[in-house]
Amino acid sequence: MSQYFDVGDETLWNPSNGASRMFRRQVAVFEAELGLPSGIGPMENDECQVAPVAFGAFVDALLTWHRGTSHAVVPALSEGFTATVLVLAERAGITVDWARLEARPDGPVTDVQVSAATGLPVPAEGGAWAAGLRRRARELGRRMPR
């Protein structure tokens, strides 16, 4: 069995029920974390509509949030979800402003991990951060069925 994530009549992703269920649960976690709806509608009859405008805003907020953390555990917990979202965004034709995201975050750093030995860390260098995330999304996208 499988489920469909669609924009109109175009299928972005056709995962197994288990992968879909886990992804949708993570969507709810990140909607709560970001305080923003994802644009990913409810699953009805094994189909889910994705609203491109709302999803684009969610993708931007997710990437901005991800870029702004310097805590070691937060990226470890969120990178797989973020890469999956990037694959869906690309398939939906959503443009990501990588140049803005690669710049040093101008707001406060969130979810910092302070160490007595190393002090206050800063977010990863933007180019390396973006390249790593994009590489992970490309690899994942080759294995995600449409």
N, C-alpha and C positions, 0 to 999 in steps of 0.2 A: 504494500500500500504506500501511497505517496500523497503529498499535498502540493498545491500550486500557489506561488506568490506571483501575482500578475499586476501589470500596469495596463489597464484596458484589456485588449485581447492578446497582449504580448506576455509570455511567461518569462519571468526573471530567474526563477529557481523552482525546481521540482524535487525537494528532498523527501526522504523517508519520513514517516509519521513521527518517529522518535527524534530525529534531527530537527524537524519542524517544531515539535513540542518544546524542546530545549531552547531553540532559538527564540520562540515567542515568549517564553518565560524570561529569557535574558532581555528581550525588548522591554518587558514590563519593569525590570530592575533599572534599566538605563533611562526609561521615561521618568521614573521616580527620582533617580539621581540628578537628571538634568532639569526636571520640572517642565518637560516639554513633550507633547505627543509625538509619536514616531511617524505617523502617517501610514502605519501598517494596520490595516483593518482586521476585524475578527475573522477567524477561520470558519467558513460556512460551507458545508458540502465539499470539504477538502479543497476549497479555494479561498484565497485571501487577496483582496485588492490593496495595492500600495498607491497612496496619493502622492504623486511626485513632488509637489510644492512643499507639503508638510514633511515628507521624507527628506527632501533636500535641506530644510532647516534643521532637522534632527541630525543629519549627517554632519553638517557644519558644527553644530553645538557639541556633538560627540567628539569630533576631531579636535576642536578647541580645548575641550575639557581634558582629553587624553594628552594633548601636547603640554598642558599647563601643570601636570603633576610631576613631582620628583620623588615620589614614594616608590620603592622597589616593588612592592606587592601589587599596587594598583594596575600598572601596565601588564604585569604577569596575569592578572585576573581578567583583564579587558581586551587584550590584543586579539584573541581569536574572534571574539564578537565584533570588534572594530574591523578586522580584515573581512569578515563575512559581509558586514554592512557596506564596506567599500566595493566589494564585488557587485552587490545588488545596485548600488548607486551608479556604478559604471554602466551596468546593463540597462538601467533606467534612463541613461543619458544625463545624469546629474553631474555638473562640473564642480570639481573641488578646487578651491583657491590655494594651491600648494605653496605659492610664494608667500602669501600672508601667514600660512600656518608654519612655514619654515623659519620665519622671523622669530626672534626672542619674544616670548609672551609679554605683552605690555601690562597686563593686569597682575594681580597677586598670584603667586604660586600656590596651588592647592594640594592638599594631601601630602604634605612634606614629611619626610622621615629624617629626624635629627639624630645625629650620633655624637656622643662625646668625643669619639676618636676622629671623626671626619667632618664634623660641623654640619652646616645646613647645605644640602645638595641643591643644585640647580637643574632645571629640566635639560634633557639631552640636547646636543647640538641639532639644530633644525634639519639640516640636510641629511644627516645620518638617520635621524628619527623618521623622516618622511620616506627615505629610500628603503629602510627596513620594513616599514609598514606596507609600502607599495609592493615590495618584493613578496611579502607574505600573502597579500591579497592576490597577486598574479598567480602564485603557486596554488592557492586555494581555489581560485576561479577556474583553473584547468580541471579541477576535480569536482566542481559543483555542477550537477546536471541542470540543464534548462528544462 
